[in-house]
Amino acid sequence: MAAKFFRPDNRLLPPLLITSILITAHLTFGILEAYERTAVAIVTAIVAELALGRITYGKWLHPASAYITGISVGILVRSPFLWPYFFAR
């Protein structure tokens, strides 16, 4: 089981790594503005990637890169409003 999970082509390892770094950094230094705003950025990025991939390529793309983009937006954007997190993608 572990050999199958830790193979080099596994696309879930980078999102798991960045999530663990994000959680550790937030619990240690409080880097996120709010969980809800980061969640909006992540969901928006994933929905946009899935929709645009379906329109452009005719298939559903793997959302790992969109997830990482959403986390990055959640870290970098500082605003009391939700719309910057939604439109930053």
N, C-alpha and C positions, 0 to 999 in steps of 0.2 A: 504494500500500500504506500509506504513512504517513498519507495523508489519511483513509483508512478507519479506521485505528487511533486517530487523535486526534480523532475526531468527538465532539461534546458529549454524546451519549447512551451513550458507551462506559462500561460498568460495571466495567471492569477497571482503569481509571486510578486511582481512589482506593485500592484494595488495593495496587497497585504503588507508589504514592507512600508509603503508610504503611509498607510493607515496607522500602523504601529508607531511610526515616527511622529505622525500628527497627534495621536492620543498622548504619547509621552511628552511631547513638547507643550501641548496644551495643559496637561496636568502639572507640569513643572513650571512653565513660564506664562501660561495663559495667553497663547498667541492668537486664539480665535476670538472674533468679535462676539459671536453667538453660534450655538450648534444649529439653530434654525436657519440662519443665513448661509452657513456652509452647506447645509442640506439642500437649500434652494439652488445653490450654485452647482452642486453635484447632480441633482435631478435634471436641471436645465441642460447641463452639458451632455448627459447621457441621452435624454430625449432628442436633443438636436442632432447628436451623432447618429442615433438609430434612424431618425426620420430622413436625414440627408443621405445617409448610406443607402437606405432603401430606395430613395428617389434617384440617386446618382448611379449606383451599381446594381440595383435590383435585388439586393440581398441584405440581410441583417448583419451588421458589423459587430465585432466584439467590443463591448463598451469599456474595456480596460483603460484605453488612453483618454477617453472622455471622463472617466472617474478621476484620473490623476489631474486632468485639467480643472475639473470642478473643485478638487481639493486645493489646487494652487490658487484659484480665484478666491476661495474661502479664506485662504491665508493672506493674500495680498490686498484685497479690497477692504477698506475701512470706511463704513458708512452706517448711519443709523437707519437707513432706508433699505427695503428689499430689492428695489428695481435695479441697482447697480450689480447685484449678485445675479440677477436674472439676465441682464443684457451683456454681461462681461464675456460671455462665451463668444 
